[in-house]
Amino acid sequence: MTDNDRPHGPDLPPGGDPDPQANQGATGQGDAGSRRGSVNFQDSSSTTPREPTLAEQRARREALRREREREVAEYEEAERKRKKRKRILIGAGVTVGVVAVVAVIYASATPDDEVTAQCVDSNGVIVDDNYCDSSYANSHNGYSSGGFIYIGGSSYRYNYGGSGTVGQRVTGGSYAAPSSGTSVKTQSGKTVQRGGLGVGGSGKSSGS
């Protein structure tokens, strides 16, 4: 058999055996290629965690310290705002209290709406204002007692806020004297009670 009669493939040069070095090179390249793309896996159940380095420990401690400082600063700021709001509310309360006191004093010193008083007899019939005047009663052998004026065996008193004319029964009103801050006058213009601080009515009338 001659060299030309030997079978040869793409890797066999004509007339010779395969190059062993060429095959070794191909085999080596294949092994290197398989190692280049490999990935190593660790089992978490059997792998011991790595201890943090000193730098990592310092960084963690520093982060914790900054977090505590931030929390303390937020708490102090919240307390400062709460105390400030409390002081404002207390100040507002004191101001409102002072204003209320001043308003009460002013209201006491300033007459309220003027009330008209009607002198009526025991039947509620409106009579002349003089019958409710203690000075007039004294000059006619009468007297005053408990808000009533007694003249000649008849009694008279004021009705406050009622309406009507002499000879008619009074309509509405009250027999309770208004507060001391209210100005009370009769239809004829006599002052029964002057409004203002410390001025009260005793059921007596005086000149206008």
SULQUI-V438489 format. One record per pair of residues at least 12 apart in sequence whose C-alpha atoms are under 10 Angstrom apart, sorted by the first residue. I is the first residue (numbers start at 1). J is the second residue. D is the distance in Angstrom with one decimal. If there is no record, write none. Layout:
I_J_D ; I_J_D
//
This chain:
2_15_8.5 ; 3_15_4.7 ; 3_16_7.6 ; 4_16_9.8 ; 11_23_9.2 ; 105_196_9.4 ; 105_197_7.5 ; 106_181_9.9 ; 106_196_8.7 ; 106_197_8.3 ; 107_181_7.2 ; 107_182_9.6 ; 107_195_9.7 ; 107_196_7.8 ; 107_197_8.2 ; 108_179_9.3 ; 108_180_7.7 ; 108_181_5.2 ; 108_182_8.6 ; 108_195_7.9 ; 108_196_5.4 ; 108_197_4.7 ; 108_198_7.9 ; 108_199_9.2 ; 109_180_9.6 ; 109_181_6.8 ; 109_182_9.8 ; 109_195_7.4 ; 109_196_4.0 ; 109_197_4.0 ; 109_198_7.8 ; 109_199_8.8 ; 110_181_6.8 ; 110_182_8.4 ; 110_183_9.4 ; 110_195_6.6 ; 110_196_4.9 ; 110_197_7.2 ; 111_180_8.8 ; 111_181_5.3 ; 111_182_5.2 ; 111_183_5.8 ; 111_184_9.6 ; 111_194_7.7 ; 111_195_4.3 ; 111_196_5.2 ; 111_197_8.6 ; 112_179_9.2 ; 112_180_9.5 ; 112_181_6.2 ; 112_182_4.9 ; 112_183_6.6 ; 112_184_9.7 ; 112_195_7.0 ; 112_196_8.4 ; 113_181_9.2 ; 113_182_6.5 ; 113_183_7.0 ; 113_184_8.9 ; 113_195_9.2 ; 114_161_9.3 ; 114_178_10.0 ; 114_181_9.8 ; 114_182_6.3 ; 114_183_4.9 ; 114_184_5.8 ; 114_185_7.4 ; 114_193_9.8 ; 114_194_9.5 ; 114_195_8.4 ; 115_160_6.6 ; 115_161_5.7 ; 115_162_9.1 ; 115_173_9.8 ; 115_177_10.0 ; 115_178_8.2 ; 115_182_7.2 ; 115_183_6.3 ; 115_184_4.8 ; 115_185_6.4 ; 115_186_8.4 ; 115_187_10.0 ; 115_192_9.8 ; 115_193_9.4 ; 116_158_9.6 ; 116_159_8.4 ; 116_160_6.0 ; 116_161_5.3 ; 116_162_7.4 ; 116_163_8.5 ; 116_173_9.4 ; 116_183_8.6 ; 116_184_5.8 ; 116_185_5.1 ; 116_186_5.3 ; 116_187_6.5 ; 116_188_9.7 ; 116_189_9.1 ; 116_190_9.8 ; 116_191_9.5 ; 116_192_9.1 ; 117_129_8.9 ; 117_157_9.5 ; 117_158_5.9 ; 117_159_5.5 ; 117_160_4.5 ; 117_161_6.0 ; 117_162_7.2 ; 117_163_8.8 ; 117_173_8.8 ; 117_174_9.5 ; 117_175_9.4 ; 117_177_9.4 ; 117_184_6.5 ; 117_185_5.8 ; 117_186_4.8 ; 117_187_7.1 ; 117_188_9.7 ; 117_189_9.9 ; 117_190_9.4 ; 117_191_9.2 ; 117_192_7.7 ; 117_193_9.7 ; 118_132_9.0 ; 118_157_8.3 ; 118_158_5.4 ; 118_159_5.0 ; 118_160_6.4 ; 118_161_7.7 ; 118_162_6.8 ; 118_163_7.6 ; 118_164_8.3 ; 118_165_8.7 ; 118_166_9.0 ; 118_170_7.7 ; 118_173_9.1 ; 118_175_9.8 ; 118_185_8.8 ; 118_186_6.2 ; 118_187_7.2 ; 118_188_9.6 ; 119_131_7.0 ; 119_132_5.9 ; 119_133_9.2 ; 119_149_10.0 ; 119_156_6.7 ; 119_157_5.7 ; 119_158_4.6 ; 119_159_6.3 ; 119_160_8.9 ; 119_162_10.0 ; 119_166_8.9 ; 119_170_9.2 ; 119_186_8.1 ; 119_187_9.5 ; 120_132_8.1 ; 120_155_8.7 ; 120_156_5.7 ; 120_157_5.8 ; 120_158_6.1 ; 120_159_6.8 ; 120_166_8.8 ; 120_167_9.3 ; 120_168_9.4 ; 120_169_8.1 ; 120_170_7.5 ; 121_148_9.7 ; 121_149_9.4 ; 121_150_9.9 ; 121_154_7.4 ; 121_155_6.0 ; 121_156_4.5 ; 121_157_6.7 ; 121_158_8.8 ; 121_159_9.9 ; 121_169_9.4 ; 121_170_10.0 ; 122_148_9.7 ; 122_154_7.4 ; 122_155_5.9 ; 122_156_6.2 ; 122_157_8.0 ; 123_155_9.5 ; 123_156_9.3 ; 123_169_7.8 ; 123_170_9.4 ; 124_156_8.9 ; 124_157_9.1 ; 124_158_9.6 ; 124_159_8.5 ; 124_167_9.7 ; 124_168_8.3 ; 124_169_5.4 ; 124_170_5.9 ; 124_171_8.8 ; 125_156_9.6 ; 125_164_9.1 ; 125_165_8.9 ; 125_166_7.4 ; 125_167_6.0 ; 125_168_5.4 ; 125_169_4.2 ; 125_170_6.0 ; 125_171_9.6 ; 126_156_9.5 ; 126_157_9.9 ; 126_158_9.3 ; 126_159_9.0 ; 126_162_9.9 ; 126_163_9.2 ; 126_164_7.3 ; 126_165_6.4 ; 126_166_4.7 ; 126_167_5.4 ; 126_168_5.7 ; 126_169_5.9 ; 126_170_6.1 ; 126_171_9.8 ; 127_156_8.7 ; 127_157_9.9 ; 127_165_8.3 ; 127_166_5.2 ; 127_167_6.3 ; 127_168_8.5 ; 127_169_9.5 ; 127_170_9.9 ; 128_165_9.6 ; 128_166_6.7 ; 128_167_9.0 ; 128_186_9.9 ; 128_187_9.8 ; 128_188_9.0 ; 129_156_9.7 ; 129_157_9.6 ; 129_158_8.9 ; 129_166_9.4 ; 129_186_7.1 ; 129_187_8.2 ; 129_188_7.4 ; 129_189_9.7 ; 129_190_8.3 ; 129_205_8.6 ; 130_156_9.9 ; 130_188_9.9 ; 130_190_9.7 ; 130_205_8.5 ; 131_148_9.9 ; 131_149_7.1 ; 131_150_8.4 ; 131_151_7.6 ; 131_154_9.8 ; 131_155_8.7 ; 131_156_6.4 ; 131_157_8.1 ; 131_158_9.6 ; 132_144_8.7 ; 132_147_9.2 ; 132_148_7.7 ; 132_149_5.8 ; 132_150_8.7 ; 132_151_9.4 ; 132_155_9.0 ; 132_156_6.0 ; 132_157_5.8 ; 132_158_6.8 ; 132_192_9.7 ; 132_203_7.7 ; 132_204_7.2 ; 132_205_7.5 ; 133_148_9.9 ; 133_149_7.5 ; 133_156_9.4 ; 133_157_9.3 ; 133_158_9.9 ; 133_190_9.8 ; 133_192_9.1 ; 133_203_7.9 ; 133_204_5.6 ; 133_205_5.4 ; 133_206_7.8 ; 134_148_9.3 ; 134_149_6.7 ; 134_150_9.0 ; 134_151_9.7 ; 134_203_8.2 ; 134_204_5.9 ; 134_205_7.4 ; 134_206_9.4 ; 135_204_8.1 ; 135_205_8.4 ; 135_206_8.9 ; 136_149_9.6 ; 136_151_9.3 ; 136_205_9.7 ; 137_149_6.9 ; 137_150_7.1 ; 137_151_6.0 ; 137_152_9.2 ; 138_150_9.4 ; 138_151_8.6 ; 139_151_9.8 ; 140_152_8.1 ; 142_154_9.5 ; 142_155_9.7 ; 143_155_9.7 ; 144_156_9.3 ; 144_157_9.5 ; 144_203_8.9 ; 144_204_9.0 ; 145_203_9.7 ; 146_202_9.4 ; 146_203_9.0 ; 147_175_9.5 ; 147_176_9.6 ; 147_177_9.2 ; 147_202_7.5 ; 147_203_5.9 ; 147_204_8.8 ; 148_203_8.1 ; 149_203_9.0 ; 149_204_9.4 ; 157_175_8.0 ; 157_203_8.0 ; 158_173_9.9 ; 158_174_8.7 ; 158_175_6.5 ; 158_176_8.8 ; 158_177_8.4 ; 158_186_9.2 ; 158_192_9.3 ; 158_203_7.5 ; 158_204_9.8 ; 159_171_9.4 ; 159_172_8.6 ; 159_173_6.2 ; 159_174_5.6 ; 159_175_4.9 ; 159_176_7.8 ; 159_177_8.3 ; 159_186_9.9 ; 160_172_8.7 ; 160_173_5.3 ; 160_174_5.2 ; 160_175_6.0 ; 160_176_7.2 ; 160_177_6.8 ; 160_178_7.6 ; 160_184_8.0 ; 160_185_9.3 ; 160_186_9.2 ; 161_173_4.3 ; 161_174_6.5 ; 161_175_8.9 ; 161_177_9.9 ; 161_178_9.5 ; 161_184_9.2 ; 161_186_9.9 ; 162_174_7.0 ; 162_175_9.3 ; 163_187_9.8 ; 165_187_9.2 ; 177_193_9.3 ; 177_200_9.7 ; 177_201_7.9 ; 177_202_8.9 ; 177_203_8.2 ; 178_193_8.9 ; 178_195_9.9 ; 178_200_9.3 ; 178_201_8.6 ; 179_193_9.5 ; 179_195_8.6 ; 179_196_9.9 ; 179_199_9.9 ; 179_200_7.8 ; 179_201_8.7 ; 180_193_7.6 ; 180_194_7.7 ; 180_195_6.2 ; 180_196_7.0 ; 180_197_7.5 ; 180_198_7.3 ; 180_199_6.1 ; 180_200_4.6 ; 180_201_6.8 ; 180_202_10.0 ; 181_193_8.8 ; 181_194_7.6 ; 181_195_4.4 ; 181_196_4.8 ; 181_197_6.4 ; 181_198_8.1 ; 181_199_7.3 ; 181_200_7.5 ; 181_201_9.7 ; 182_194_6.9 ; 182_195_4.5 ; 182_196_7.2 ; 182_197_9.8 ; 182_199_9.3 ; 182_200_8.6 ; 182_201_9.3 ; 183_195_4.1 ; 183_196_7.8 ; 183_199_9.5 ; 183_200_9.2 ; 183_201_9.0 ; 184_201_8.3 ; 184_203_10.0 ; 184_205_9.6 ; 185_205_8.4 ; 185_206_9.6 ; 185_208_8.5 ; 186_205_8.6 ; 186_208_9.5 ; 188_208_8.9 ; 189_205_9.9 ; 189_206_9.6 ; 189_207_8.0 ; 189_208_5.8 ; 190_204_9.8 ; 190_205_6.2 ; 190_206_5.9 ; 190_207_5.4 ; 190_208_4.7 ; 191_204_8.6 ; 191_205_5.7 ; 191_206_5.6 ; 191_207_6.5 ; 191_208_5.5 ; 192_204_5.9 ; 192_205_4.4 ; 192_206_6.5 ; 192_207_8.9 ; 192_208_9.1 ; 193_205_7.6 ; 193_206_8.9
//
